[in-house]
């Protein structure tokens, strides 16, 4: 028995609503991102005036030496994270491929999940090489599990070293949960929609 026409139209309208909400959210975050960049630029300018001319225009700014130490720690962590992940990927490549087959994602997706432990920028650099399910899973993991051994770890080690253990455990736990939820939601949606290999969506009537 085919899905009634009214139900089909409601689903189309729902998808349009979701798409408009996504676009609106994207605009809000773009504005928020520009605001953060502007505040950072102003803070850097104030620090420069203080260091070069010895004039403190705003009180309460963190010392430049403290900020420099944090930035250096982040750079050192990232400098070691990428070679470490490349080595792990080479050693355990066959295992990762088997894991990917079990979850229905290709090897590129598994490699990018591993790489996002340092930075989720790796995900978007090879996004076109992933299969549709891999794109969903990697994006979900990139929200909560990324940077656990990257820049965020360097920041935590510089600001609160005693929280490193809790930080790693919480990030990895959130990342694993996001993968499980992404796989479950994808498989549930796949029962109603047919996902093409190019990432497009084609509607199919279900019996």
URQUI-V449631 format. One line per field, one symbol per residue. ss: DSSP state (H for helix, E for strand, - for the rest). phi: phi as a letter, one per 30 degrees, with the letter a starting at -180 (. if undefined). burial: b if it has 9 or more other C-alpha atoms within 8 Angstrom, else e. Layout:
BEGIN
ss=???
phi=???
burial=???
END
This chain:
BEGIN
ss=----HHHHHHHHHHHHHHHHHHHHHHHHHHHHHHHHHHHHHHHHHHHHHHHHH----------HHHHHHHHHHHHHHHHHHHHHHHHHHHH-HHHHHHHHHHH---HHHHHHHHH-----HHHHH-HHH--HHHHHHHHHHHHH------HHHHHHHHH-HHHHHHHHHHHHHHHHHHHHHHHHHHHHHH--EEE-----EEE----
phi=.ddeddddddddddddddddddddddddddddddddddddddddddddddddciccdbdjddeddddddddddddddddcdddddddddddcedddddddddcibddddddddddddcaddddddbdddddedddddddddddccdidccddddddddcbedcdeddddddddddddddddddddddddddcbccdddjdbcdbdcd
burial=eebeeeebeeeeeeeeeeeeeeeeeeeeeeeeeeeeeeeeeeeeebbebbeeeeeeeeeeeeeeeebebbbebbbbbbeebbeebeebbeeebeebbebbbeeebbbbbbbbbbbbbbbbebbeebeeebbbbbbbbbbbbbebbbbbbbbbbbbbbbeeeebbeebbeebbbbbbebbeebbeebeeebebbbbbeeeeeeeeeee
END
